[in-house]
Amino acid sequence: MPLYHKLGQIPKKRHVQFRKPNGELYYEQLFGTIGFEGMSSLLYHTHRPTMVSDIKAPKDIMPKIAQAKHITARKLMSYDVAPQNDFLDSRVTLLVNNDVHIGVAAPIKSLTEYFY
């Protein structure tokens, strides 16, 4: 069930010419969070809602710990990992951060000792 909230003057029908007391048109804006689907609000403005009022200087968002142009090509020598008998001991971590560990393993024997 739709919820209606009226604030100020609105026209009796939607998407029609709605004029201010001085004869100028109000600007209409359909605002929703999912585009044209779901709940939305039909707003009327005295000034254009998309009017740019000011353009400020750009803000620097470069992390302070990053080095300028630090991107370089890397070659991960994953085939040079020494094979080991134990499956878990053969794991070698290549890249790591707070969220993920990326590694390789070179086991010689199967997992039958760990998983039945």
Stockholm file with secondary structure:
# STOCKHOLM 1.0

chainA/1-116         MPLYHKLGQIPKKRHVQFRKPNGELYYEQLFGTIGFEGMSSLLYHTHRPTMVSDIKAPKDIMPKIAQAKHITARKLMSYDVAPQNDFLDSRVTLLVNNDVHIGVAAPIKSLTEYFY
#=GR chainA/1-116 SS CCCCCCCSCCCSSSSSCCBCTTSCBCEEEEEESSTTSSSEEEEEESSCTTCCCCCCCCCCCCCTTCCTTCCCCCCCCGGGSCCBSSTTTTEEEEEECSSCEEEEECBSSCSTTTCC
#=GC SS_cons         CCCCCCCSCCCSSSSSCCBCTTSCBCEEEEEESSTTSSSEEEEEESSCTTCCCCCCCCCCCCCTTCCTTCCCCCCCCGGGSCCBSSTTTTEEEEEECSSCEEEEECBSSCSTTTCC
//
